[in-house]
């Protein structure tokens, strides 16, 4: 029989898989949308076709962070620092999903360099929440490299390697005419780490 405490372990990979499936489907139903050029947030924007798909994706992503936070909270105090960071990431992610950017012309080319659009306070809050998530996620990776060193050295080493990679990709997503590619690589790094950490927590 599955123990109730196993639920967060499965929540993480299921939420991550659901996020990526919804992102792919949402991209396909938006005319002219290009994954290497356009932001994921545009799929949930005010103006996107079938925006509910993008919104659902952006809700699943923070749930994955929350699931891993629950798993790590059972460890000692040092791991709880990582868990606290993941909770902040979860909250920032929920703000991202609720504060939908304005894309009156549709998801394609929204927010990329050279495109002029009218923004409002919702767009501003969305942008700050994305930046908060990105910076705190780098902190989470760095904290995991330190706090997990004695209990899970392979994951600690992986976290140490991925922390600067995540930061570099985060910076690469800011502006330019094709930010969609770097953004997806950035989120692949972050979500891949979430799944790996959750599965390692499930070891007997």
C-alpha positions in Angstrom: 0.0 0.0 0.0 1.3 3.5 -0.9 2.0 5.6 2.1 0.4 9.0 2.2 3.9 10.6 2.6 4.7 9.3 -0.9 2.3 11.9 -2.5 4.8 14.8 -2.7 7.3 12.5 -4.3 4.9 11.8 -7.2 3.5 15.3 -7.3 6.9 16.7 -8.5 7.4 14.6 -11.7 3.7 14.6 -12.5 3.5 18.4 -12.2 6.7 18.9 -14.2 5.5 16.5 -17.0 2.1 18.2 -17.0 3.8 21.6 -17.3 5.8 20.7 -20.3 2.9 18.9 -22.1 0.7 21.9 -21.7 3.4 24.3 -22.9 3.9 22.2 -26.0 0.1 22.0 -26.7 -0.5 25.7 -26.0 2.3 26.6 -28.4 0.8 24.5 -31.1 -2.7 26.1 -30.9 -1.3 29.7 -31.1 -0.8 30.8 -34.7 2.8 32.0 -35.4 4.1 31.0 -32.0 7.8 29.9 -32.2 9.3 28.1 -29.2 12.8 29.5 -29.8 11.6 33.1 -30.0 8.5 33.5 -27.8 8.2 33.5 -24.0 6.2 30.8 -22.3 4.3 33.5 -20.3 2.8 34.7 -23.6 0.8 31.4 -23.8 -1.1 32.4 -20.7 -1.4 36.1 -21.7 -4.4 38.3 -22.1 -4.8 37.8 -25.8 -3.4 34.3 -26.3 -5.6 31.6 -28.0 -6.7 29.0 -25.5 -4.9 30.9 -22.7 -6.3 28.5 -20.1 -3.7 25.9 -21.3 -0.8 28.4 -20.5 -2.4 29.3 -17.2 -2.7 25.7 -16.2 0.9 25.1 -17.1 2.0 28.0 -15.0 0.0 26.7 -12.1 1.5 23.2 -12.3 5.1 24.5 -12.2 4.9 26.1 -8.7 3.1 22.9 -7.4 6.2 20.9 -8.3 8.3 23.3 -6.2 5.9 23.0 -3.3 6.0 19.2 -3.6 9.7 19.1 -3.3 9.6 21.6 -0.4 7.4 19.1 1.5 9.8 16.3 0.9 12.9 18.4 2.0 11.1 19.8 5.1 11.3 16.3 6.6 15.1 16.5 6.7 17.2 18.5 9.1 17.3 22.2 9.6 19.8 22.8 6.9 17.6 21.1 4.3 14.7 23.2 5.5 16.5 26.3 4.2 16.3 24.8 0.8 12.6 23.9 1.4 11.9 27.5 2.4 13.5 28.8 -0.8 11.3 26.4 -2.8 8.2 27.8 -1.0 9.2 31.3 -2.1 9.6 29.9 -5.7 6.2 28.4 -5.4 4.6 31.6 -4.3 6.4 33.6 -7.0 5.2 31.1 -9.6 1.6 31.4 -8.5 1.9 35.2 -8.8 3.3 34.7 -12.4 0.4 32.5 -13.3 -2.2 34.9 -11.9 -0.7 38.2 -13.2 -1.1 37.5 -16.9 0.8 39.7 -19.3 -1.0 41.7 -22.0 -0.6 40.4 -25.6 -3.4 42.0 -27.5 -1.9 40.8 -30.8 -1.7 37.2 -29.6 1.1 35.1 -28.1 3.4 35.2 -31.1 6.2 37.8 -30.9 4.7 39.2 -27.6 7.4 40.9 -25.5 10.3 40.1 -27.8 12.7 42.8 -28.9 11.4 45.2 -31.5 7.8 44.7 -30.6 5.9 47.6 -29.2 3.0 46.9 -26.9 1.1 48.6 -24.1 2.0 47.4 -20.6 0.3 47.9 -17.3 0.8 47.2 -13.6 -0.1 43.5 -14.1 2.8 43.1 -16.6 5.1 44.8 -14.1 4.1 42.5 -11.2 4.5 39.5 -13.5 8.0 40.5 -14.5 9.1 41.1 -10.9 7.7 37.7 -9.9 9.6 36.0 -12.7 12.8 37.7 -11.6 12.1 36.8 -8.0 11.6 33.1 -8.9 14.8 33.0 -11.0 17.0 34.6 -8.4 15.6 32.5 -5.5 15.9 29.3 -7.6 19.6 30.0 -8.0 19.8 30.4 -4.2 18.0 27.1 -3.8 20.5 25.3 -6.0 23.4 26.9 -4.1 21.9 26.2 -0.7 21.3 22.6 -1.8 24.9 22.2 -2.8 25.9 23.1 0.8 23.2 21.6 2.9 23.0 18.3 1.1 26.7 17.7 0.9 26.9 15.2 3.8 23.6 13.4 3.1 23.4 13.3 -0.7 26.7 14.2 -2.3 25.8 13.5 -5.9 22.8 15.8 -5.7 24.9 18.4 -3.9 27.5 18.3 -6.7 24.8 18.5 -9.3 23.2 21.5 -7.6 26.6 23.3 -7.4 27.1 22.8 -11.1 23.6 23.9 -12.1 23.4 27.0 -9.9 25.6 29.1 -12.2 24.1 27.5 -15.3 20.6 28.5 -14.1 21.8 32.1 -13.4 23.5 32.4 -16.9 20.4 31.1 -18.6 18.1 33.4 -16.6 20.2 36.4 -17.7 20.0 35.1 -21.3 16.2 35.2 -21.2 16.2 39.0 -20.6 15.4 40.7 -23.8 16.7 39.9 -27.3 14.7 38.8 -30.3 14.8 35.1 -29.5 14.4 34.7 -25.7 12.2 31.6 -25.9 15.1 29.1 -26.4 17.1 30.3 -23.4 14.0 30.4 -21.3 13.2 26.8 -22.1 16.7 25.7 -21.4 16.6 27.6 -18.1 13.3 25.9 -17.1 14.6 22.5 -18.2 17.5 22.9 -15.8 15.3 23.9 -13.0 12.6 21.3 -13.5 15.1 18.6 -14.2 16.7 19.3 -10.9 13.3 19.2 -9.1 12.5 15.8 -10.5 16.0 14.4 -9.7 15.8 15.7 -6.2 12.3 14.3 -5.6 13.3 10.9 -7.0 16.4 10.8 -4.8 14.3 11.7 -1.8 12.2 8.6 -2.5 15.2 6.2 -2.1 14.8 3.8 0.8 
